[in-house]
């Protein structure tokens, strides 16, 4: 076999492999139960230390972009976002010196958050009917206090 034909076959195999990976990623995103708009049910959620936000909406796009917007306890609006980046920490746009690592499997998501000097972990589980998500956040805040929030989000 000539070297040119050998290289052509390797390139063809690489192209087929890349296409299969892209197709698998698109299929996985199409079945992603997290994709959509999620509204925080403040009344059903618990924040320690409190108070929690007045409102919060999380929008998760099929391409992996996550946008969070709402109003803090004082009523001031906020917005930040990130795009999933596999096994690497993704920078959070709209929050200085902050990153997130995300691992998703089925109806479960786990996060490792770094907000400046704060380190927190999050664990989210979507209900069997796909209409609600319980998200638990644990760690420390920027004052060194223990954080334990249990948030209930409803799919819109």
Backbone as a chain_set.jsonl record, in Angstrom:
{"seq": "XXXXXXXXXXXXXXXXXXXXXXXXXXXXXXXXXXXXXXXXXXXXXXXXXXXXXXXXXXXXXXXXXXXXXXXXXXXXXXXXXXXXXXXXXXXXXXXXXXXXXXXXXXXXXXXXXXXXXXXXXXXXXXXXXXXXXXXXXXXXXXXXXXXXXXXXXXXX", "coords": {"N": [[0.847, -1.173, 0.0], [0.552, 2.184, -0.845], [2.101, 5.086, 0.594], [0.621, 7.434, 0.405], [-2.01, 6.458, 0.018], [-2.342, 5.131, 2.437], [-2.207, 7.274, 4.295], [-4.463, 8.641, 3.44], [-6.494, 6.793, 4.152], [-6.213, 6.818, 6.948], [-6.884, 9.489, 7.498], [-9.547, 9.427, 6.628], [-10.657, 7.594, 8.452], [-10.262, 9.085, 10.816], [-11.924, 11.275, 10.286], [-14.428, 9.976, 10.176], [-14.571, 9.048, 12.834], [-14.575, 11.51, 14.232], [-16.981, 12.551, 13.282], [-18.782, 10.689, 14.356], [-18.424, 11.174, 17.104], [-19.357, 13.832, 17.249], [-22.04, 13.431, 16.473], [-22.916, 11.774, 18.555], [-22.659, 13.555, 20.697], [-24.545, 15.517, 19.965], [-26.889, 13.986, 20.032], [-26.942, 13.314, 22.741], [-27.258, 15.869, 23.894], [-29.791, 16.453, 22.94], [-31.357, 14.8, 24.466], [-31.01, 15.761, 26.968], [-32.111, 16.277, 30.149], [-31.865, 18.618, 31.578], [-31.908, 20.821, 29.944], [-33.52, 23.841, 29.204], [-35.764, 26.238, 30.781], [-35.577, 27.141, 34.154], [-37.232, 27.944, 37.096], [-36.699, 29.353, 40.256], [-38.333, 28.273, 43.146], [-38.896, 30.144, 45.632], [-40.306, 30.032, 48.064], [-40.414, 27.292, 48.682], [-37.788, 26.698, 49.056], [-34.735, 26.54, 51.035], [-32.396, 28.504, 52.786], [-29.251, 28.689, 54.175], [-26.542, 30.295, 55.496], [-29.258, 32.58, 55.61], [-30.567, 35.602, 54.1], [-32.152, 34.171, 51.147], [-32.111, 34.575, 47.519], [-34.435, 36.935, 46.031], [-35.557, 36.226, 43.651], [-34.846, 33.864, 40.999], [-33.765, 32.655, 37.924], [-32.788, 30.012, 35.896], [-31.397, 29.314, 32.861], [-30.809, 26.824, 30.572], [-29.124, 26.047, 27.769], [-29.174, 24.007, 24.75], [-26.569, 23.899, 23.713], [-24.941, 23.923, 25.919], [-24.615, 26.293, 27.28], [-25.146, 28.105, 30.203], [-27.258, 30.304, 31.825], [-27.818, 32.53, 34.43], [-30.111, 34.479, 36.143], [-31.622, 37.045, 38.138], [-32.884, 38.399, 41.237], [-31.207, 39.683, 44.031], [-31.227, 39.319, 47.716], [-31.666, 41.989, 48.482], [-33.053, 42.991, 46.394], [-31.673, 43.814, 44.15], [-30.783, 43.396, 40.752], [-29.186, 40.601, 39.118], [-26.941, 38.91, 36.88], [-25.32, 36.211, 35.364], [-23.175, 33.907, 33.58], [-22.066, 30.798, 32.09], [-20.309, 28.479, 29.989], [-20.417, 25.08, 29.574], [-17.449, 23.139, 29.786], [-16.481, 20.506, 29.39], [-14.245, 18.471, 31.159], [-12.832, 20.519, 32.268], [-12.361, 23.516, 34.233], [-14.728, 26.05, 33.893], [-14.772, 29.482, 33.061], [-16.719, 31.985, 34.742], [-18.828, 34.208, 33.336], [-19.469, 37.54, 34.157], [-18.953, 37.356, 36.802], [-16.312, 38.132, 38.694], [-13.149, 36.493, 38.914], [-14.078, 33.788, 39.127], [-15.039, 30.348, 38.769], [-16.412, 27.272, 37.4], [-16.825, 23.768, 37.595], [-18.384, 21.148, 35.926], [-20.247, 18.154, 36.068], [-22.262, 15.886, 34.485], [-24.77, 13.421, 34.538], [-27.238, 11.513, 33.321], [-30.079, 12.294, 35.101], [-28.782, 13.807, 36.972], [-26.643, 16.337, 38.245], [-23.453, 17.584, 39.081], [-21.527, 20.084, 40.638], [-18.523, 21.991, 41.034], [-17.828, 24.844, 42.526], [-16.127, 27.958, 42.398], [-16.058, 30.956, 43.757], [-14.433, 33.673, 43.771], [-12.967, 33.826, 46.816], [-14.567, 31.92, 47.873], [-15.499, 28.51, 48.182], [-17.515, 26.049, 46.923], [-19.777, 23.264, 46.639], [-22.145, 21.764, 44.478], [-25.148, 19.881, 44.052], [-27.46, 18.552, 41.946], [-30.688, 17.195, 41.289], [-33.019, 15.982, 39.051], [-36.513, 15.542, 39.111], [-38.473, 12.504, 38.638], [-40.591, 12.987, 36.865], [-39.59, 15.097, 35.465], [-40.218, 17.756, 35.947], [-39.352, 19.207, 38.118], [-36.501, 20.272, 40.034], [-34.208, 19.537, 42.556], [-31.727, 21.276, 44.136], [-28.8, 21.218, 45.89], [-26.571, 23.15, 47.717], [-23.398, 23.411, 49.095], [-20.796, 24.553, 51.286], [-18.525, 27.242, 51.933], [-19.052, 30.721, 52.651], [-18.018, 34.086, 51.628], [-17.434, 35.166, 54.056], [-16.576, 33.163, 55.614], [-18.523, 31.583, 56.721], [-20.517, 28.633, 57.117], [-22.245, 27.263, 54.372], [-25.375, 26.033, 53.455], [-27.645, 25.374, 51.292], [-30.837, 24.519, 50.104], [-32.428, 24.269, 47.24], [-35.355, 24.587, 45.314], [-36.27, 24.141, 42.08], [-38.47, 24.841, 39.385], [-39.5, 23.59, 36.287], [-40.095, 25.606, 33.48]], "CA": [[0.0, 0.0, 0.0], [1.355, 3.391, -0.935], [2.036, 5.978, 1.75], [-0.477, 8.375, 0.162], [-3.265, 5.746, 0.26], [-2.351, 4.867, 3.88], [-2.558, 8.54, 4.943], [-5.862, 8.916, 3.086], [-7.345, 5.933, 4.969], [-6.153, 7.315, 8.328], [-7.687, 10.708, 7.541], [-10.945, 9.04, 6.504], [-11.048, 7.032, 9.751], [-10.321, 10.192, 11.773], [-13.129, 12.033, 9.974], [-15.577, 9.171, 10.612], [-14.576, 9.067, 14.291], [-14.997, 12.851, 14.659], [-18.413, 12.665, 12.986], [-19.503, 9.878, 15.342], [-18.375, 11.9, 18.376], [-20.274, 14.975, 17.132], [-23.406, 12.913, 16.464], [-23.227, 11.328, 19.918], [-22.828, 14.759, 21.536], [-25.818, 16.143, 19.614], [-27.95, 13.12, 20.533], [-26.946, 13.46, 24.191], [-27.831, 17.167, 24.221], [-31.206, 16.403, 22.644], [-32.001, 14.066, 25.543], [-30.558, 16.345, 28.224], [-33.28, 16.736, 30.899], [-31.602, 19.916, 32.194], [-32.113, 21.888, 28.966], [-34.775, 24.569, 29.359], [-35.79, 27.345, 31.739], [-35.908, 26.686, 35.497], [-37.556, 29.062, 37.998], [-36.558, 29.039, 41.67], [-39.49, 28.432, 44.012], [-38.276, 30.678, 46.852], [-41.074, 29.587, 49.234], [-40.095, 25.888, 48.977], [-36.34, 26.582, 49.216], [-34.184, 26.918, 52.336], [-31.073, 29.096, 52.637], [-28.535, 28.829, 55.438], [-27.287, 31.356, 56.171], [-30.17, 33.331, 54.746], [-31.704, 35.223, 53.261], [-31.868, 33.761, 49.782], [-32.502, 35.572, 46.518], [-35.871, 37.198, 45.862], [-35.938, 35.454, 42.469], [-33.726, 33.335, 40.228], [-34.112, 31.837, 36.769], [-31.641, 29.375, 35.264], [-31.707, 28.871, 31.501], [-29.767, 25.925, 30.089], [-29.27, 25.883, 26.322], [-28.663, 22.73, 24.239], [-25.127, 23.967, 23.452], [-24.217, 23.883, 27.177], [-24.531, 27.6, 27.932], [-26.019, 28.255, 31.37], [-27.429, 31.706, 32.19], [-28.533, 32.69, 35.695], [-30.495, 35.866, 36.378], [-32.616, 37.185, 39.189], [-32.743, 39.527, 42.154], [-30.626, 39.284, 45.313], [-32.127, 39.604, 48.837], [-31.961, 43.423, 48.541], [-33.829, 43.345, 45.215], [-30.811, 44.228, 43.034], [-30.724, 42.343, 39.74], [-27.887, 40.012, 38.796], [-26.907, 37.984, 35.75], [-24.025, 35.637, 35.06], [-23.31, 32.738, 32.713], [-20.875, 30.026, 31.731], [-20.549, 27.417, 29.022], [-19.737, 23.843, 29.993], [-16.218, 22.889, 29.033], [-15.991, 19.157, 29.644], [-13.646, 18.226, 32.47], [-12.058, 21.69, 32.688], [-13.108, 24.581, 34.901], [-15.201, 27.082, 32.963], [-14.887, 30.801, 33.692], [-18.082, 32.493, 34.859], [-18.942, 35.571, 32.822], [-20.302, 38.353, 35.033], [-18.443, 37.188, 38.164], [-14.859, 38.214, 38.667], [-12.364, 35.471, 39.595], [-14.969, 32.676, 39.46], [-15.085, 29.239, 37.816], [-17.258, 26.126, 37.745], [-16.632, 22.493, 36.911], [-19.695, 20.504, 35.892], [-20.333, 16.763, 35.614], [-23.668, 15.561, 34.32], [-25.043, 12.03, 34.205], [-28.677, 11.266, 33.425], [-30.835, 13.395, 35.709], [-27.971, 14.313, 38.084], [-25.541, 17.229, 37.906], [-22.586, 17.963, 40.199], [-20.7, 21.259, 40.354], [-17.519, 22.518, 41.959], [-17.862, 26.295, 42.316], [-15.134, 28.833, 43.039], [-16.481, 32.35, 43.638], [-13.402, 34.417, 44.489], [-12.385, 33.01, 47.895], [-15.565, 30.931, 48.291], [-15.483, 27.202, 47.533], [-18.774, 25.38, 47.2], [-20.158, 22.165, 45.757], [-23.576, 21.678, 44.239], [-25.663, 18.589, 43.586], [-28.827, 18.72, 41.473], [-31.388, 15.995, 40.834], [-34.308, 16.266, 38.424], [-37.548, 14.579, 39.483], [-38.786, 11.505, 37.608], [-41.47, 13.558, 35.847], [-38.839, 16.123, 34.751], [-40.793, 19.077, 36.163], [-38.734, 19.887, 39.263], [-35.122, 19.932, 40.348], [-33.716, 19.932, 43.87], [-30.305, 21.589, 44.033], [-28.21, 21.451, 47.204], [-25.299, 23.858, 47.639], [-22.67, 23.342, 50.362], [-19.457, 25.131, 51.281], [-18.351, 28.408, 52.806], [-19.223, 31.991, 51.949], [-16.831, 34.949, 51.69], [-17.194, 35.523, 55.457], [-16.146, 31.95, 56.287], [-19.676, 30.876, 57.301], [-20.96, 27.413, 56.439], [-23.399, 27.428, 53.487], [-26.167, 24.837, 53.128], [-28.881, 25.807, 50.655], [-31.611, 23.512, 49.385], [-33.246, 25.069, 46.34], [-36.301, 23.863, 44.476], [-36.51, 24.812, 40.793], [-39.557, 24.263, 38.6], [-39.291, 23.796, 34.847], [-41.103, 26.488, 32.894]], "C": [[0.892, 1.235, 0.0], [1.123, 4.254, 0.299], [0.859, 6.943, 1.61], [-1.826, 7.713, 0.473], [-3.425, 5.479, 1.761], [-2.771, 6.135, 4.648], [-4.019, 8.884, 4.664], [-6.81, 8.077, 3.946], [-7.36, 6.401, 6.429], [-6.995, 8.579, 8.47], [-9.175, 10.398, 7.466], [-11.455, 8.456, 7.83], [-11.174, 8.128, 10.809], [-11.577, 11.023, 11.562], [-14.38, 11.282, 10.43], [-15.699, 9.174, 12.136], [-15.064, 10.416, 14.809], [-16.485, 13.045, 14.408], [-19.243, 11.885, 13.993], [-19.54, 10.566, 16.699], [-19.344, 13.082, 18.35], [-21.725, 14.52, 17.171], [-23.813, 12.454, 17.853], [-23.46, 12.519, 20.831], [-24.159, 15.43, 21.241], [-26.986, 15.317, 20.135], [-28.068, 13.266, 22.032], [-27.581, 14.778, 24.599], [-29.327, 17.176, 23.979], [-31.992, 15.699, 23.737], [-31.651, 14.63, 26.913], [-31.77, 16.89, 28.993], [-33.094, 18.108, 31.54], [-31.892, 21.084, 31.256], [-33.495, 22.508, 29.156], [-34.636, 25.686, 30.372], [-36.325, 26.829, 33.068], [-36.098, 27.897, 36.406], [-37.428, 28.587, 39.453], [-37.88, 29.272, 42.389], [-38.93, 28.835, 45.374], [-38.976, 30.147, 48.097], [-40.737, 28.15, 49.637], [-38.608, 25.669, 49.255], [-35.904, 27.042, 50.6], [-32.747, 27.386, 52.138], [-30.437, 29.267, 54.006], [-27.073, 29.139, 55.123], [-28.162, 32.1, 55.166], [-29.805, 34.792, 54.739], [-31.247, 34.815, 51.876], [-32.279, 34.842, 48.803], [-34.013, 35.769, 46.5], [-36.407, 36.418, 44.661], [-34.682, 34.94, 41.78], [-34.271, 32.452, 39.117], [-32.827, 31.315, 36.157], [-32.095, 28.875, 33.902], [-30.531, 28.056, 30.991], [-30.048, 25.634, 28.617], [-28.716, 24.53, 25.883], [-27.16, 22.731, 23.988], [-24.291, 23.989, 24.731], [-24.067, 25.223, 27.86], [-25.584, 27.681, 29.034], [-26.049, 29.736, 31.736], [-28.289, 31.773, 33.442], [-28.832, 34.168, 35.868], [-31.563, 35.914, 37.449], [-32.398, 38.44, 39.995], [-32.216, 39.005, 43.487], [-31.578, 39.639, 46.46], [-32.515, 41.075, 48.965], [-32.754, 43.901, 47.321], [-33.004, 43.815, 44.028], [-30.68, 43.071, 42.041], [-29.29, 41.855, 39.536], [-28.055, 39.127, 37.573], [-25.478, 37.506, 35.574], [-24.235, 34.383, 34.226], [-21.973, 32.02, 32.573], [-21.289, 29.019, 30.671], [-19.738, 26.21, 29.449], [-18.508, 23.602, 29.141], [-15.633, 21.522, 29.367], [-15.46, 19.008, 31.051], [-12.839, 19.406, 32.993], [-12.963, 22.695, 33.395], [-13.463, 25.652, 33.875], [-15.263, 28.414, 33.686], [-16.351, 31.253, 33.709], [-18.083, 33.943, 34.416], [-19.897, 36.352, 33.721], [-19.94, 38.21, 36.499], [-16.926, 37.153, 38.094], [-14.235, 37.064, 39.448], [-13.214, 34.279, 40.03], [-14.962, 31.63, 38.35], [-16.052, 28.172, 38.316], [-16.81, 24.921, 36.935], [-17.949, 21.75, 37.024], [-19.571, 19.081, 35.373], [-21.805, 16.386, 35.619], [-23.799, 14.094, 33.935], [-26.526, 11.771, 34.415], [-29.402, 12.475, 33.978], [-30.103, 14.0, 36.909], [-26.87, 15.218, 37.543], [-24.77, 17.544, 39.185], [-21.69, 19.101, 39.755], [-19.649, 21.449, 41.442], [-17.386, 23.991, 41.608], [-16.704, 26.964, 43.032], [-15.566, 30.253, 42.732], [-15.474, 33.19, 44.421], [-12.754, 33.521, 45.528], [-13.349, 31.934, 48.387], [-15.39, 29.642, 47.492], [-16.761, 26.485, 47.925], [-18.984, 24.236, 46.219], [-21.672, 22.147, 45.645], [-23.944, 20.324, 43.687], [-27.122, 18.782, 43.218], [-29.407, 17.416, 40.966], [-32.741, 16.416, 40.278], [-35.281, 15.153, 38.796], [-37.848, 13.634, 38.321], [-39.674, 12.072, 36.509], [-40.819, 14.7, 35.07], [-39.308, 17.54, 34.988], [-40.157, 19.858, 37.301], [-37.299, 19.412, 39.43], [-34.806, 20.419, 41.753], [-32.206, 20.105, 43.736], [-29.792, 21.95, 45.417], [-26.824, 22.048, 47.022], [-24.66, 23.843, 49.021], [-21.295, 23.97, 50.208], [-19.345, 26.243, 52.287], [-18.555, 29.667, 51.979], [-17.983, 32.854, 52.149], [-16.549, 35.462, 53.101], [-16.786, 34.308, 56.278], [-17.28, 31.169, 56.935], [-20.033, 29.655, 56.453], [-22.221, 27.706, 55.623], [-24.055, 26.068, 53.288], [-27.516, 25.322, 52.619], [-29.535, 24.615, 49.973], [-32.613, 24.292, 48.553], [-34.118, 24.166, 45.477], [-36.57, 24.715, 43.237], [-37.624, 24.071, 40.069], [-39.344, 24.605, 37.137], [-40.435, 24.609, 34.283], [-41.492, 26.042, 31.509]], "O": [[1.863, 1.316, 0.752], [0.087, 4.162, 0.957], [0.176, 7.235, 2.592], [-2.684, 8.322, 1.112], [-4.529, 5.59, 2.293], [-3.603, 6.061, 5.553], [-4.728, 9.364, 5.548], [-7.823, 8.589, 4.422], [-8.409, 6.381, 7.074], [-7.734, 8.729, 9.442], [-9.978, 11.027, 8.155], [-12.555, 8.785, 8.274], [-12.102, 8.098, 11.617], [-12.225, 11.433, 12.525], [-15.289, 11.881, 11.005], [-16.801, 9.29, 12.671], [-15.882, 10.464, 15.728], [-17.18, 13.64, 15.232], [-20.289, 12.358, 14.437], [-20.569, 10.549, 17.375], [-20.071, 13.31, 19.317], [-22.554, 15.149, 17.828], [-24.936, 12.714, 18.287], [-24.37, 12.491, 21.659], [-24.841, 15.872, 22.166], [-27.967, 15.874, 20.627], [-29.18, 13.335, 22.556], [-28.363, 14.814, 25.549], [-30.068, 17.824, 24.717], [-33.178, 15.976, 23.917], [-31.977, 14.013, 27.927], [-32.393, 17.856, 28.552], [-34.066, 18.705, 32.001], [-32.098, 22.21, 31.71], [-34.501, 21.805, 29.255], [-33.528, 26.041, 30.775], [-37.367, 26.176, 33.125], [-35.232, 28.769, 36.479], [-37.978, 27.552, 39.829], [-38.482, 30.338, 42.261], [-38.539, 27.982, 46.171], [-38.313, 29.84, 49.088], [-40.771, 27.826, 50.824], [-38.209, 24.573, 49.648], [-36.593, 27.822, 51.257], [-31.973, 26.755, 51.419], [-31.006, 29.907, 54.89], [-26.408, 28.296, 54.521], [-27.806, 32.217, 53.994], [-28.8, 35.173, 55.338], [-30.111, 35.073, 51.476], [-32.743, 35.908, 49.207], [-34.773, 34.887, 46.9], [-37.565, 36.0, 44.65], [-33.595, 35.495, 41.947], [-35.133, 31.605, 39.348], [-31.887, 32.076, 35.923], [-33.053, 28.109, 33.797], [-29.395, 28.531, 30.975], [-31.075, 25.052, 28.268], [-27.871, 23.961, 26.574], [-26.531, 21.675, 24.043], [-23.065, 24.064, 24.658], [-23.451, 25.3, 28.923], [-26.755, 27.367, 28.82], [-25.003, 30.353, 31.935], [-29.352, 31.155, 33.513], [-27.942, 35.011, 35.758], [-32.311, 34.957, 37.648], [-31.815, 39.414, 39.521], [-32.713, 38.009, 44.011], [-32.64, 40.207, 46.208], [-33.581, 41.384, 49.498], [-33.09, 45.081, 47.224], [-33.568, 44.181, 42.997], [-30.491, 41.92, 42.433], [-28.324, 42.587, 39.751], [-29.15, 38.656, 37.268], [-24.538, 38.298, 35.629], [-25.345, 33.852, 34.168], [-20.912, 32.557, 32.89], [-22.475, 28.745, 30.483], [-18.529, 26.301, 29.661], [-18.518, 23.83, 27.931], [-14.431, 21.396, 29.6], [-16.127, 19.367, 32.02], [-12.222, 19.307, 34.054], [-14.175, 22.719, 33.181], [-12.619, 26.098, 33.098], [-15.756, 28.48, 34.812], [-17.119, 30.937, 32.8], [-17.437, 34.797, 35.023], [-21.0, 35.89, 34.014], [-20.541, 38.86, 37.354], [-16.339, 36.248, 37.501], [-14.726, 36.697, 40.516], [-13.094, 33.81, 41.161], [-14.892, 31.956, 37.165], [-16.456, 28.164, 39.479], [-16.463, 25.03, 35.759], [-18.564, 21.723, 38.09], [-18.889, 18.822, 34.381], [-22.501, 16.544, 36.622], [-23.038, 13.586, 33.112], [-27.017, 11.803, 35.543], [-29.349, 13.559, 33.396], [-30.725, 14.631, 37.763], [-26.244, 14.919, 36.526], [-25.365, 17.747, 40.244], [-21.158, 19.095, 38.644], [-19.862, 21.112, 42.607], [-16.896, 24.345, 40.536], [-16.345, 26.578, 44.144], [-15.458, 30.711, 41.594], [-15.651, 33.395, 45.622], [-12.068, 32.561, 45.178], [-12.981, 31.119, 49.233], [-15.164, 29.674, 46.282], [-17.058, 26.33, 49.11], [-18.442, 24.239, 45.114], [-22.385, 22.474, 46.594], [-23.176, 19.696, 42.959], [-27.937, 19.136, 44.07], [-28.728, 16.63, 40.306], [-33.511, 17.112, 40.94], [-34.925, 13.975, 38.796], [-37.521, 13.923, 37.17], [-39.537, 11.691, 35.347], [-41.411, 15.221, 34.125], [-38.849, 18.455, 34.305], [-40.401, 21.057, 37.434], [-36.935, 18.308, 39.025], [-35.094, 21.563, 42.105], [-31.5, 19.203, 43.285], [-30.292, 22.883, 46.045], [-26.004, 21.522, 46.269], [-25.297, 24.216, 50.006], [-20.7, 23.925, 49.131], [-19.97, 26.215, 53.347], [-18.278, 29.694, 50.78], [-17.01, 32.417, 52.764], [-15.534, 36.123, 53.323], [-16.661, 34.399, 57.5], [-17.026, 30.187, 57.632], [-19.868, 29.656, 55.233], [-23.158, 28.325, 56.127], [-23.386, 25.079, 52.99], [-28.413, 25.639, 53.4], [-28.861, 23.803, 49.34], [-33.537, 24.902, 49.09], [-33.678, 23.129, 44.982], [-37.033, 25.852, 43.332], [-37.716, 22.845, 40.126], [-39.05, 25.747, 36.784], [-41.602, 24.341, 34.568], [-42.332, 26.674, 30.869]]}, "num_chains": 1, "name": "protein.A"}
